[in-house]
Every structure is written in C-alpha cells, then in structure tokens.
C-alpha cells in the first residue's frame, strides 16, 4: 500500500516529508491507518503514541501526525470516516 500512500502524499503535500512518511510506515511506535474505496487506497492518517499522566497514572495517548485524502475523493466524508474508525480502533486497544 505504500506506493499509493506516497502518491497521495505527493499530491497533497508536494513531496514534503516523503522520507518521514516512509519512516512512519516502518516504525512500531507509530500507528498508520489507510482508507480504501473499491480496493484502492484513497487516504491515510498517521498517529504517534506518547505517555500522558491521568488520574489512572500514565496512559498512552495518540496524537494525529498527518492525514491526507486523494484529491478525487475529497468532500465525500472519507476523512471523517477514517478519523472516526481509527479513533474507535485505538479506544478498543486502550489508547
């Protein structure tokens, strides 16, 4: 999926941070989600994890690092769906 994600990244950010995106995809500490439409990758979001102090002690907290949607699929609710589903998934995993 990485070639499609890189294609979207180039369209949205004009090659900015391409190396950083590749590193994110290989990292175990970062969480990388993609959204597909008819088996085609049309967007991605990346979160990183950081410890945060709460009433329960230290917990892992996620921070949105990047999000991008293919220009042909914008305005159709895909980014909202990607964010909602990725947040729901993290909550299920205790993040």
Secondary structure, DSSP 4 states (H G I P E B T S, - for coil): -HHHHHHHHHHHHTTTTHHHHHHHHH-SSEEEEEEEETTEEEEEEEEEEEEEEETTEEEEEEEEEEEEE-GGGTTSSHHHHHHHHHHHHHHHTT-
